[in-house]
Amino acid sequence: MASSTKILETIDWVSVRERMARAIRSTEAAMTLSPERARQVLDDRARALAVPVQRESPAGERVDALTFQLSCERFAIETRCVREVVPLQKITPLPRTADFVAGIINLRGDLIPVFDLRRLLGLAADASGIPSHIIVVGEGQAEFGMTVDELPRVGGISIGTLTAVADPGTGDGRPWLRGVTGDAVMVIEGSALIADHRLFLE
């Protein structure tokens, strides 16, 4: 007992408490981010979340898709995202909207916005590419229409063999371009297209 008491008496408790305090401060400093560092972390996280998810598909996967023409390019969108195809009808322009907003149509009593994807994709104008039909897309209900240059056709698309697609023009529609087929048809990711915030009109 006496030896234990002697050992305790020889410990520099002031120094011990100072070392413990320094350790606590260092730990707190490591766990607390400066406002600048916190903003950087949030920005990095936002950029990571903004990167589109690349879905991998089995090599033999095929889906039914609607193939259509825009200017000199051919595109396809899965039929599950297509509500109907209607002949081109009167489109009422909307003031103070982006140039890719064609306007609205009255579809059996429902007002549906219509977009010109050629402008959104930055495709060059083609004298022979005159809109003739409107593809109405949506998941569960009609969301909007997009003008196309000819009557679309239904066919099978091999999703598993798509290759990366280069930007077809100068636009920024690439987030919903899923890939290109062997016969140069650019496949649109329907869900990503429908969720594009630029295609929401307030």
Buried (B, 14 or more C-beta within 10 A) or exposed (E): EEEEEEEEEEEEEEEEEEEEEEEEEEEEEEEEEEEEEEEEEEEEEEEEEEEEEEEEBEEEEBBEBBBBBBBEBBBBBBBEBBBEBBEBEEBEEBEEEEEBBBBBBEBEEEEBBBBBBBBBBBBEEBEEBEBBBBBBBBEEEBBBBBBBBBEBEEEEBBBEBBEEBEEBBEBEBBBBBBBBBEEEBBBBBBEBBBBBEEBEEE
